[in-house]
Every structure is written in structure tokens, then in C-alpha cells.
Amino acid sequence: MSKIENKKQEEESSTTTNTMAWPDIEEEFVIPELLHIEGVKKLHMSIQNEWDYLQKSACQTAAGRALWKHVIHDPLAHLFAGETHLRNLHTKIQRDRLNNAREVSGVILAVRTLWFDTRIQAALDSFDNDATQVVLLGAGMDARSYRLNCLNKSDVFEVDFPDVLQTKTRLVQAAVSSREELKMTAKSLIEVATDIRDKDWFEKLKKSGFVPEINTVWVLEGILYYLSHTEAMQVLNLIAEKCTVTSTVLLADFMNKPSASLPNSVFHFYSDWPDQLLPSLGFSHVKLSQIGDPDANFGLLHNPLNLFNKLLRLPRTAQIHPDDGTPCCRLYLVEASGSPPPAKSIVNNVNL
């Protein structure tokens, strides 16, 4: 086979492989019926007019899950996202498709969601059917309590701003009234209205029924980097302390310094080495993955020239990409765990 034929075959293979990663969306954006309900429209109008960037990020995440529906089954994603965020992401994906982009808008959200889903299930399986709690800090518009069957024996606590949880509840009520098939998959769902930047958030969590002595999975998805360094460390230290009380699993994503230092960034906390930070706090086992790693790919990042695969070929110490001078922005997906030491057997030394 000639070099020209070889090159042509590689290009065709790359094009075919890259096409497989595109979200299955319509060319023209179609508004879901639920978003036509007057009460739902008013709720989303309030979101657009009254919520700040941190609160709105919950709807942006939901939009990613909604438009990557060929890999994420989320019955509430469209409803939680709202027309504005769905339309914005739809436009970006269509533009990426026209430009045959190597990275498709929303793919990070899709990979991140799938990684958290798989690690939540693995963590719960590791508890061998013991009583478990799952705490979603900065839960936003998360719908795992309605879509993950692995939560059927777990009490789920959603912690977020009061207005976010109130709006979310009203949106779910709208879905229930129009869709009888919507069912909760979690054993129970408890909403905890508080700001985790406040010092008393853990006390409010306990007053809501959280039991510190029960095995717990802590889910911090898309939240740490919005906190200040002091606030983030307070949260991480508090969770680490629970390793001395019961089996504890932390699932979190961390940005590195270049990611949090971009112009006009709204992010604050970062860690270039969370796999070193967390053991220093008290976690005994830590596993770090990057977008594009074998366990953080899910068949959505085929193109070897996409940003994430290129970053994997560079050492983590690199701050600037040597090829184009752009910042090496990385997102780390981290699982950490710890347990109290097994109780020492008491030896009876009484002489008979």
C-alpha cells in the first residue's frame, strides 16, 4: 500500500472514529414539552434573572447531561437545565460539528458524570450491603436519586443553597404531575438547605438525619474550585476526620493551577497534586485519574489529537504546552478513602 493510501486510510479512520463521539442531537433545537408548562417557564425565568453564576452552573451541568443523552440516562436533565442553557450548549455542539472539532462541547461534563456514576456504585458495592449514606455537597440539579439503581439501599443527602433546592423541588413536582413513570431510585432523599461555605453546615446536615458513624460516600462534583482555599480545606479536613469514625469515601474533581488562573476565571481553589494533599489530611487510599485516562474516557475521546489526550502525554509538572504555548489546564478526578483501624481484640490474661 502506498504512503498516500496509508494517509488516506488514517484520515478516514480518524473521521469515522471522531464521528462516534458526537452527541445524538437534532439539527434544530426542539424544546421539550415539560419546558412549555407555564409554572416551569416562570421558575426558569427566575433562575435567569436572580441566580448568580455559581447557582446557574447547576443548570449548565444538567444541560450537558441532557444533550449527551446517548451515554447518560437522566430523566430530569432537560427539565433541570431549562431552555436557555439547552439552547446555548446545542449551538456550541452544532458549531463544533461544523468545524469537525477534536473536542466536543459538553464532553467533559459527560465524562465527569459517568466517572462519578461508576465510582459511586463501586464505593457502595465495597460496603457489602451495610447501611450507607451518600452526601452530595453542592448538589445543584443532580438527579442521581432518580436514575442510579445502586442507591436503592442508601439515604441520600443533597446539600445546597435554599433557593436552589426549593426550585429543584418545584421542578420535580412539575415532572411528577405530568409524568407518572418518574420514580425515585434512592432509598430516601433528604434536602439540606445550607451554604457549605458557612461553618455550621455540618451541624445542619446532622440535624437533617445524617449519622456520622454510618458508612458514607461524599460526592463533591464541580464544587471545590468555586470555594476559596480556606473554605475548600475546611470541607476536605472535615470529611477526612470521618475516616477515624467510619468507612469513608470521597469522590471529587480538582482543577490544577492553570485551570483556575485563566483570565476572567470564577474559580479559586486548585490543587496540582490532590493525590498528595489528601493523604496528608488522613485518607489512606487515593486514586487520581485525568480526563482521557482508561477509566475516564468511556469511548468519548477517540481522537488522539484532542486536548485531553495531548495533555496525558505531558508530565503533570508542565504548566505551559510546549507545542502552542497554551496553559496546561487539567481536571483531576479523585477517589479517596479511609477507615478506622480494626478494633484490637481484648486478650483475657486472668489466671485461672
Protein Blocks (a to p, Z undefined) as FASTA:
>chain_A
ZZklmmmmmmmmmmmmmmmmpccddfbdcddfklmpmklmmmmmmmmmmmcfklmmmmmm
mmmmmmmmmmmccfklmmmnommlmmmmmmmmmmmmmnopabdghklmmmmmmmmmmmmm
mmmmmnnopacddddehkljafklmmpmklmmcccdddddfklmmmmmmmmmmmmmmomk
bccfbfbdcdddddfkbmklmmmmmmnopafkbccddddehklmmpcfklmmmmmmmmmm
mmmmmccddddddddfklmmgghiabfbdcfblmlmmmmnopabdcdddehiaklnnopa
mblkbmklmmmmpcfklmbdfklopacddddddddddddddddddddfbdZZ
